[in-house]
Amino acid sequence: MISYEYVVSDRQGLHATNAMSLCRAAGEYKSIITLKSRKGKADCKNVLSLMSLGIRQGECLELTVEGEDETQAAGFLKGLLRTIL
């Protein structure tokens, strides 16, 4: 299992476009990929689950990746989060 912490810098937080980008990217991997905030935990392969977290600017998130391709998935998604959030 690999996990990273990230603080949201985008003033709009996690909006629909960014949630969809994250969901599509996560869907390319076999690993279980979750995003955890103070409000709960979401499956990154489910856009509605991500949107239900209501992530805002300044929140601290934890991305967790577990599975056979976790190294590749974690590396890519860590970079993606930096660009979209």
C-alpha distances in whole Angstrom, upper triangle without the diagonal:
4,7,10,14,17,20,22,25,27,30,29,26,24,27,27,27,24,22,24,22,19,19,21,18,15,17,18,14,13,10,9,10,11,13,14,18,20,22,19,16,16,15,15,17,20,22,24,21,20,24,24,22,25,23,26,26,25,22,19,16,12,10,7,6,4,7,10,10,7,9,12,11,10,13,15,14,14,18,19,18,20,23,23,23
4,7,11,13,17,19,22,24,27,27,23,22,25,25,25,22,21,22,21,17,18,20,17,14,17,17,14,14,11,11,10,11,12,13,16,19,21,19,16,16,15,15,17,20,21,23,21,19,23,23,21,24,21,24,24,22,20,17,14,10,8,6,5,6,9,11,11,7,8,11,10,7,10,12,11,11,14,16,15,17,20,20,20
4,7,10,14,16,19,21,24,24,20,19,22,23,23,20,19,21,19,16,17,19,17,14,18,18,15,16,12,12,10,9,10,10,13,16,18,16,13,14,14,13,16,19,20,22,19,17,20,21,18,21,18,20,20,19,16,13,10,7,5,4,6,9,12,15,14,10,10,13,11,8,10,13,11,9,13,14,13,15,18,18,17
4,7,10,13,15,18,21,21,18,17,20,22,22,18,18,20,18,15,17,19,16,15,18,19,17,18,15,14,12,11,10,10,12,15,17,16,14,15,15,14,17,19,20,22,19,17,20,21,18,19,16,18,17,16,14,10,8,6,5,7,9,12,15,18,16,12,12,14,12,8,10,12,10,7,11,12,10,11,15,15,14
4,7,10,13,15,18,19,15,15,19,21,21,17,17,20,19,16,18,20,18,17,20,21,20,21,18,17,14,12,10,9,10,12,15,15,14,15,16,15,19,20,20,21,19,16,18,19,16,17,14,15,14,12,10,7,6,4,6,9,12,15,19,21,19,16,16,17,15,12,13,14,12,9,12,13,10,11,15,15,12
4,6,9,12,14,15,12,12,16,19,19,15,15,18,17,14,17,19,17,17,20,21,20,22,20,18,15,13,10,10,10,12,15,15,14,15,16,15,18,20,19,20,18,15,17,18,15,15,12,12,11,10,8,6,5,6,8,11,14,17,21,23,21,18,17,18,16,13,13,14,11,9,11,11,8,8,12,12,9
4,6,9,11,13,10,11,15,18,18,15,16,19,18,16,19,21,20,19,23,24,24,26,23,21,18,16,12,12,10,12,14,15,16,16,18,17,20,21,20,21,19,16,17,18,14,14,10,10,8,6,6,4,6,9,11,14,17,21,24,27,25,21,21,22,19,16,17,17,14,12,13,13,10,9,12,12,8
4,6,8,9,7,8,12,15,15,12,13,16,15,14,17,19,18,18,22,23,23,26,23,22,18,16,12,12,11,13,14,16,16,16,18,16,19,19,18,19,18,14,14,16,13,12,8,7,5,5,6,7,7,11,12,16,19,22,25,28,25,22,22,22,20,17,18,17,14,12,13,12,9,9,11,9,5
4,6,9,7,10,13,16,16,13,15,18,17,16,19,21,20,21,24,25,26,28,26,25,21,19,16,16,14,16,18,19,19,19,21,19,22,22,20,21,21,17,17,19,16,14,11,9,5,6,8,10,11,14,15,19,22,25,28,30,28,25,25,24,22,20,19,19,16,14,14,13,10,9,10,9,6
4,5,5,8,10,13,13,10,13,16,15,15,18,20,19,20,23,24,25,28,26,25,21,20,16,17,15,17,18,20,20,19,21,18,21,21,18,19,19,16,15,17,15,13,10,8,6,8,10,12,13,16,17,21,23,26,29,31,28,26,26,25,22,21,21,19,16,15,15,13,10,10,9,8,5
4,5,9,10,14,14,12,15,17,17,17,20,22,22,23,26,27,28,31,29,28,24,22,19,19,16,18,18,20,21,21,23,21,23,23,20,20,20,17,16,18,16,13,10,7,5,8,11,14,15,18,19,23,26,29,32,34,32,29,29,28,26,24,24,23,20,19,19,17,14,13,13,11,9
4,6,7,10,11,10,12,15,15,15,18,20,20,21,24,26,27,29,28,26,23,21,17,18,16,17,17,19,20,19,21,19,21,20,17,17,18,14,12,15,13,10,9,7,6,10,12,14,15,18,19,23,25,28,31,33,31,29,29,28,25,24,24,22,19,19,19,16,14,14,13,10,9
4,6,10,11,9,10,13,14,13,15,18,18,19,21,23,24,27,25,23,19,17,14,14,12,14,14,15,16,15,17,16,18,17,14,15,15,12,10,12,10,8,5,4,5,8,8,11,11,15,15,19,21,25,28,30,28,25,26,25,22,21,22,20,17,16,17,14,11,12,12,9,7
4,7,8,6,6,10,10,10,12,14,15,15,18,20,21,23,22,20,16,14,11,13,11,14,13,14,14,12,14,12,15,14,11,12,12,8,7,10,9,7,5,7,8,11,10,12,11,14,14,17,19,22,25,27,25,23,24,23,20,19,20,18,14,15,15,13,10,12,12,8,7
4,6,6,6,9,10,11,12,14,16,16,18,21,22,25,24,22,19,17,14,16,15,17,16,17,16,14,16,14,15,14,10,11,12,9,7,11,10,8,8,9,11,14,14,16,15,17,17,20,22,25,27,29,27,25,26,25,22,21,22,20,17,18,18,14,13,15,13,10,9
4,6,5,6,9,10,10,12,14,15,16,19,21,23,23,21,18,17,15,17,17,19,18,18,17,14,15,13,14,12,8,9,11,9,7,11,12,10,11,12,14,18,17,19,17,19,18,21,22,25,26,28,26,25,26,25,21,21,23,20,17,19,19,15,14,16,15,11,12
4,5,5,6,9,10,11,12,14,15,17,20,23,22,21,18,18,16,19,19,22,20,20,19,16,16,14,14,13,10,12,14,11,10,14,15,13,13,14,15,19,18,20,18,20,18,21,22,25,26,28,25,24,25,23,20,20,21,18,16,17,17,13,13,15,13,9,11
4,5,5,6,9,10,11,12,14,16,18,21,20,19,16,15,13,16,16,19,18,18,17,14,15,11,13,13,10,12,13,10,10,13,13,12,11,12,13,16,15,16,15,16,15,18,19,22,24,25,23,21,22,20,17,17,18,15,12,14,13,10,9,11,10,6,8
4,5,5,6,9,10,10,12,15,16,19,18,17,13,13,11,14,14,17,16,16,14,11,11,8,10,9,6,9,9,6,7,10,11,11,10,12,14,17,15,16,14,15,13,16,17,20,22,24,21,20,21,20,16,16,18,15,12,14,15,11,10,13,12,9,10
4,5,5,6,9,10,10,13,15,18,18,17,14,14,14,17,18,21,19,19,17,13,12,9,9,9,6,9,11,9,9,13,14,14,14,16,18,20,19,20,17,18,16,18,18,21,22,23,21,20,22,20,16,17,18,15,13,16,16,12,12,15,14,11,12
4,5,5,6,9,10,11,14,17,17,17,14,14,14,17,18,22,21,20,18,15,14,10,10,11,9,13,14,11,12,16,16,16,15,17,18,20,19,19,17,17,15,17,17,20,21,22,19,18,19,17,14,15,16,12,10,13,12,9,10,12,11,8,11
4,6,5,6,9,10,12,15,14,13,10,11,10,14,15,19,18,17,15,12,11,7,8,9,8,12,12,9,11,14,14,15,13,16,17,18,17,17,14,14,11,13,13,16,18,19,17,15,17,15,11,12,13,10,8,10,11,7,8,11,11,9,10
4,5,5,6,9,11,13,13,12,10,10,11,14,16,20,19,17,14,11,9,5,5,6,6,9,10,8,10,13,14,15,15,18,19,21,19,19,16,15,13,14,13,16,17,19,16,16,18,16,12,14,15,13,10,13,14,11,11,15,14,12,14
4,6,5,7,10,12,13,14,12,13,14,18,20,23,23,21,18,14,12,9,7,9,9,12,13,12,14,17,18,19,18,21,22,24,22,22,19,18,15,16,15,17,17,18,16,16,18,15,12,14,15,12,11,14,14,11,13,16,15,13,15
4,5,6,8,11,12,12,10,13,13,17,19,23,23,21,18,15,12,9,8,11,11,15,15,13,16,18,18,20,18,21,22,23,22,21,17,17,13,14,13,15,15,16,13,13,14,12,9,11,12,8,7,11,11,9,11,14,13,12,14
4,5,6,8,8,9,7,9,11,15,17,21,21,18,15,12,9,6,6,9,10,14,13,12,15,17,17,19,18,21,22,23,21,19,16,15,11,11,10,12,12,14,11,11,13,11,7,9,11,9,7,11,12,10,11,15,15,14,15
4,5,8,9,10,9,12,14,17,20,24,23,20,17,14,10,8,5,9,10,14,14,13,16,18,19,21,20,23,25,26,24,23,19,18,15,14,12,13,13,14,12,13,15,13,10,13,15,12,11,15,16,13,15,18,18,17,18
4,7,9,11,11,14,16,20,23,26,26,23,20,17,14,11,9,12,14,17,17,16,19,22,22,24,23,26,27,28,26,25,21,20,16,15,13,14,13,13,10,12,13,11,8,12,13,11,11,14,15,13,15,18,18,17,20
4,6,8,9,12,15,18,22,25,25,22,19,16,13,11,9,13,15,18,17,17,20,22,22,24,23,26,27,28,26,24,20,18,14,13,10,10,9,9,7,8,10,9,6,10,12,10,10,14,15,14,16,19,19,19,20
4,7,9,12,16,19,22,26,26,22,19,16,13,12,10,14,17,19,18,18,22,23,23,26,25,28,29,30,27,25,21,19,15,13,10,9,7,7,7,8,11,11,9,12,14,13,13,16,18,17,19,22,23,22,23
4,6,10,13,16,20,23,23,20,16,14,11,11,10,14,16,19,17,17,20,21,21,24,23,26,27,27,25,22,19,16,12,10,6,5,4,6,6,6,10,10,8,9,13,13,12,14,17,16,17,20,21,21,22
4,7,10,13,17,20,20,16,12,11,8,8,9,11,14,16,14,14,18,18,18,21,20,24,25,25,22,20,16,14,11,8,6,5,6,9,10,8,12,13,10,11,14,14,12,15,18,17,17,20,22,21,21
4,7,10,14,17,17,14,10,9,6,6,7,10,12,15,12,11,15,16,15,18,17,20,21,22,19,17,13,11,7,6,5,7,9,12,11,9,12,12,8,9,12,12,9,12,15,14,13,16,18,17,17
4,6,10,13,13,10,7,6,5,5,8,10,12,13,10,9,13,13,12,15,14,17,19,19,16,14,10,8,6,5,7,9,12,15,14,12,14,15,12,11,14,14,11,12,16,14,13,16,18,16,16
4,7,10,11,9,6,5,7,6,10,11,11,13,10,8,11,11,9,12,10,14,15,15,12,10,7,6,5,6,9,12,15,18,17,14,16,17,13,12,15,15,11,11,15,13,11,14,16,14,13
4,7,8,6,4,6,9,10,13,13,14,14,11,9,12,11,9,11,10,13,15,14,10,9,6,5,6,8,11,14,17,21,20,17,19,20,17,15,17,18,14,14,17,16,13,16,18,17,14
4,5,5,6,9,12,12,16,15,15,15,12,10,12,11,7,9,7,10,12,11,7,6,5,7,9,11,15,18,21,24,23,20,22,23,20,17,20,20,16,16,18,17,14,16,18,16,14
4,6,8,11,15,16,19,18,18,17,14,13,14,12,9,10,9,11,13,12,8,8,8,10,13,14,18,20,24,27,27,24,25,26,23,21,23,24,20,19,22,21,17,19,22,20,17
4,7,10,13,15,18,16,16,15,12,11,11,9,6,8,8,11,14,13,10,11,10,12,14,16,19,21,25,28,27,25,26,27,24,22,25,25,21,21,23,22,18,21,23,20,17
4,7,10,13,15,14,15,13,10,10,11,9,7,10,10,13,16,16,12,12,10,11,12,13,16,18,21,25,25,22,24,25,22,20,23,23,19,19,22,21,18,21,23,20,18
4,7,9,12,12,13,12,8,8,11,9,7,11,11,15,17,17,13,12,10,9,10,10,13,15,18,21,21,18,21,22,18,17,20,20,17,17,20,19,16,19,21,19,17
4,6,9,8,9,9,5,5,9,8,7,11,11,15,17,18,15,14,11,10,10,10,12,14,17,20,19,17,20,20,16,16,19,18,15,16,19,17,15,18,20,17,16
4,5,6,8,9,6,7,10,11,11,14,14,18,20,21,18,17,13,12,10,10,10,12,14,17,16,15,18,18,14,14,18,17,13,16,18,16,15,19,20,17,17
4,5,7,9,7,6,10,11,11,14,13,17,19,20,17,16,12,12,9,10,10,12,14,17,15,14,16,15,12,12,15,13,10,13,15,13,12,16,16,14,14
4,6,9,8,8,11,13,14,16,16,20,22,23,21,20,16,15,12,12,12,13,14,16,15,14,17,16,12,14,16,15,12,15,17,14,14,18,18,16,17
4,6,5,7,9,10,12,14,15,18,21,23,20,20,17,16,14,15,15,16,17,20,19,18,21,20,16,17,20,18,15,18,19,17,16,20,20,17,18
4,5,5,6,9,10,12,13,16,19,21,19,19,16,17,15,16,17,19,20,22,21,20,22,21,17,18,20,18,15,18,19,16,15,18,18,15,15
4,5,5,6,9,10,13,16,19,21,19,20,17,18,17,18,19,21,22,25,24,23,25,24,21,21,24,22,18,20,22,19,18,21,21,17,17
4,6,5,7,10,11,15,18,20,17,17,14,15,14,15,16,18,20,23,22,21,23,23,19,19,22,20,17,19,21,18,17,20,21,17,17
4,5,6,8,8,12,15,17,14,14,12,13,12,14,15,18,20,23,21,20,22,21,17,17,20,18,14,16,18,15,13,16,17,14,13
4,5,6,8,11,14,16,14,16,14,15,15,17,19,21,24,26,25,23,25,24,21,20,23,21,17,19,20,17,15,18,18,14,13
4,5,8,12,15,17,15,16,14,16,16,18,20,22,24,27,26,24,27,26,23,22,25,23,20,21,23,20,18,21,21,18,16
4,5,9,12,14,11,12,11,13,13,15,18,21,23,27,26,23,25,25,22,20,23,22,18,19,21,18,16,18,19,16,14
4,6,10,12,10,12,12,15,16,18,21,24,27,30,28,26,27,27,24,22,24,23,19,20,21,19,16,18,19,15,13
4,7,9,7,9,9,12,13,16,19,22,25,28,27,24,25,25,22,20,22,21,17,17,18,16,13,15,16,13,10
4,6,6,9,10,14,16,19,22,25,28,31,29,26,27,27,24,22,23,22,19,18,19,17,14,15,16,13,10
4,6,9,11,14,16,20,23,26,29,32,30,27,27,27,24,22,23,22,19,17,18,17,13,13,14,12,9
4,7,9,13,15,19,22,26,29,32,30,26,27,27,24,22,22,22,19,17,18,17,14,13,15,14,10
4,6,10,13,16,19,23,26,29,27,24,25,25,22,20,21,21,18,16,18,17,13,14,16,14,11
4,7,10,13,17,20,23,26,25,21,22,23,20,17,19,19,16,14,16,16,12,13,16,15,11
4,7,10,13,16,20,23,21,18,19,20,17,14,16,16,13,11,14,14,10,12,15,13,11
4,6,10,13,17,20,18,15,16,17,14,12,14,15,12,10,14,14,11,13,16,15,13
4,7,10,14,16,15,11,13,14,11,8,11,12,9,8,12,11,9,12,15,14,13
4,7,10,13,13,9,11,13,10,8,11,13,10,10,14,14,12,15,18,17,16
4,7,10,9,6,8,10,7,6,10,11,9,10,14,14,13,16,18,18,18
4,7,8,5,9,11,9,9,12,14,13,14,17,17,17,20,22,22,22
4,6,5,9,10,9,10,13,15,14,16,19,19,19,22,24,24,24
4,6,8,9,10,11,14,15,15,17,19,20,21,23,25,25,26
4,6,6,6,9,10,11,12,14,16,17,18,20,22,22,23
4,6,5,6,8,10,10,12,14,15,16,18,20,20,21
4,6,5,6,9,10,11,13,14,15,17,19,20,21
4,6,5,6,9,10,11,12,14,16,17,19,20
4,5,5,6,8,10,10,12,14,16,16,17
4,6,5,6,9,10,10,12,14,15,16
4,6,5,7,9,10,11,13,15,16
4,6,5,6,9,10,11,12,14
4,5,5,6,9,10,10,11
4,5,5,7,9,10,11
4,5,5,7,9,10
4,5,5,6,8
4,5,5,6
4,6,6
4,6
4
